[in-house]
Amino acid sequence: MTSDTKAAWRRRALRAEHELETLRRIRSFEHKQELQMARVDAAQATALREIQNILNDLRGDEPTAGLI
């Protein structure tokens, strides 16, 4: 049986702090990716609406004619 020394507790605490910092970095990276994907999705949705409006104007159709 080994006894828990002050040094062992310190090593555990340092390891736990390191793991926590690693998890924080991972979460920060994931959050940045999510924001970037949301921006891309919004830009694509806007572009698709604009394209649909242009096509409708060129056809002279009702706004939903190309969607049905």
C-alpha positions in Angstrom: 0.0 0.0 0.0 1.4 3.4 -1.0 0.8 6.4 1.0 -0.4 9.6 -0.7 2.3 12.2 -0.2 2.1 15.9 -0.8 4.0 15.4 -4.0 1.6 12.8 -5.3 -1.4 15.1 -4.6 0.4 18.0 -6.3 1.0 15.8 -9.4 -2.6 14.8 -9.5 -3.7 18.4 -9.2 -1.4 19.5 -12.0 -2.6 16.7 -14.2 -6.2 17.6 -13.6 -5.5 21.3 -14.4 -3.7 20.3 -17.6 -6.7 18.1 -18.6 -9.1 20.8 -17.9 -7.2 23.3 -20.0 -7.1 20.8 -22.8 -10.8 20.3 -22.7 -11.3 24.1 -22.6 -9.2 24.5 -25.8 -11.1 21.7 -27.5 -14.5 23.3 -26.6 -13.3 26.7 -27.8 -12.2 25.2 -31.1 -15.6 23.5 -31.5 -17.4 26.7 -30.7 -15.5 28.6 -33.3 -16.3 25.9 -35.9 -20.0 26.0 -35.0 -20.1 29.8 -35.4 -18.3 29.5 -38.8 -20.8 26.9 -40.0 -23.7 29.1 -38.9 -22.3 32.0 -40.9 -21.8 29.8 -43.9 -25.4 28.5 -43.6 -26.8 32.0 -43.3 -24.9 33.2 -46.3 -26.0 30.2 -48.4 -29.6 30.7 -47.4 -29.4 34.3 -48.4 -27.8 33.5 -51.7 -30.5 30.8 -52.5 -33.3 33.3 -51.7 -31.7 35.9 -54.0 -31.3 33.3 -56.8 -34.9 32.2 -56.4 -36.1 35.9 -56.6 -34.0 36.5 -59.7 -35.4 33.4 -61.4 -38.9 34.3 -60.5 -38.4 37.8 -61.9 -37.0 36.4 -65.1 -39.9 34.0 -65.5 -42.5 36.5 -64.4 -44.0 33.7 -62.2 -45.6 33.8 -58.9 -43.0 33.8 -56.0 -43.6 30.2 -55.2 -43.9 28.9 -58.7 -40.3 27.6 -58.8 -40.6 25.9 -55.4 -43.6 23.7 -56.2 
